[in-house]
Amino acid sequence: MIPLPLARIAEITSGTLSGMADPRAVVRGPVVIDSRAVEPGSLFVAFPGARVDGHDYAAQAVRAGAVAVLATRPVEAPSVIVPDAAAALARLAAAQVAALPATTVIGVTGSAGKTSTKDLLARLAARMGPTIAPVGSFNNELGHPLTVLRADMDTRFMVLELAARNIGHIRELTRIAPPRIGVVLNVGTAHLGVFGGKEAIAKAKGELVEALPRHGVAVLNADDPYVRGMAGRTDARVTFYGRGEDAAIRAEGVTLDERGRASFTLRTPSGAAPVSLQLYGGHAVENALAAAAAAYELGLPVATIAEELSEATPRSRWRMEVTERPDGVTVINDAYNANPDSMRAAFDAFAVLGQGRRRFAVIAALRELGEEGPALNRELGVMAGGAGLAGLVVAGPDAEPVLEGAHEGAARAASGPPGHPQPRIVHVPDAAAAAAELNALLRPGDAVLVKGPRAMGLERTAEQILGGSAQ
């Protein structure tokens, strides 16, 4: 962060110095909300949580090197006392952005693919200058300002991921770090129950393009009608990306190799170049195109964009991580989170990657789908049951619609052309039981997909399978 004395931090956050805090003491960063992440020069922000209260760790944080604590009540340490820690954190981040007028802020949002696109775009922007981006999915009212506060006077680009749990959330995030380029990926079914419909989701995601200045650029997915329609919600210039010929940045001649990795020609208004992704799944093409379109607007040559996209590997955990066990079992850990759209994309990729092998999948009932939840979970089951698997493990609660759909999908497949395997369909209570079930069935050369909502913690299933061995 840009070094700031405590007196200035108190002024920005409307706080009061306490605990014998020296107003001239300088915070040089990082700003952290976990006392274990404190480094010399840090500012520790204390939040009360469901199980622990950060205020109880104030003295420990200062002993570890924190200059002071941003707190909402007096603590036994030098501190800045504020009424609302989250609001103070946002004000501090906004002040930092205002002090960096030469830094270009790029926002990325969408129902699926935000983190993967952000990772690709951060790699591309780094070819042009010092770049910061969130670690993993730091994309909410806490992660967003914490990422911004990592910037310093050398930072040229901020690539920020913006999530929305309701209308107005993205608008608030853009006030912290006003974007000059806004990338909208898609409007899908994630958090459908929270928003109540795709129209509301589109309204929320479109707050990013509404925040763009007239001299900014909206990078929109031409293949998604909800996103395409956002062009009328901004005074900024609009660039479309996609697979169709009307997209300025597009993919031509897309093919998938035997591992499900895409190759295509990246076409831009100033030329074309070949791309061979190391990322798995056909859906990675859209993420790559979105990143390419934003990088093109930054002025990066198309040959350099293609080169970087072709060399990129996953940066964030549990997103189409493909790992081989010593005995030849392939485990695809895509367990970070799930919604109906990402489930379809994962199964499409798995069909290619696991072709000619015995395939197994571990899934769980999807959440936050509102009244459509039972029907969408039944559709998930139908898809999984008819996917040609040798075995399907459904983990966790509320699994009945998924199981009913899975048996229906398996029955439909059995009535079709001969040779379609009948999957073993089982329900288990948790991630550990799912791993035990799979480890008892796997043989050398098998393939496993692990995919489910974040709350189920199915990344533990993948880790336990990877630690096992075929029977």
Buried (B, 14 or more C-beta within 10 A) or exposed (E): BBEBBBBBBBBBBEBEBBBEBEEEBEBBBBBBBEBEEBEEBBBBBBBEEEEEEBBEBBBBBBEBEBBBBBBBEEBEBBBBBBEEBBEBBBBBBBBBBEBBEEBBBBBBBBBBBBBBBBBBBBBBBBBBBBBBBBBBBBBBBBBBBBBBBBBBEEBBBBBBBBBBBEBEBBBBBBEBBBBBBBBBBBBBBBBBBBBBEBEBBBBBBBBBBBBBEEEBBBBBBBBBEBBBEBBEBBEBBBBBBBBEEEBBBBBEEEEBEEBBBBBBBBBBEEEBBEBBBBBBBBBBBBBBBBBBBBBBBBEBBBEBBBBBBBEBEBBBBBBBBBEEBEBBBBBBBBBBBBBBBBBBBBBBBBBBBBEEBBBBBBBBBBBBBEEBBBEBBBBBBBBBBBBBBBBBBBBBEEBBBBBBBBBBBBEEBEEEEEEBBEBBBBBBEBBBBBBBBBBEBBEEEBBBBBBBBBEBBBBBBBBBBBEBEBE
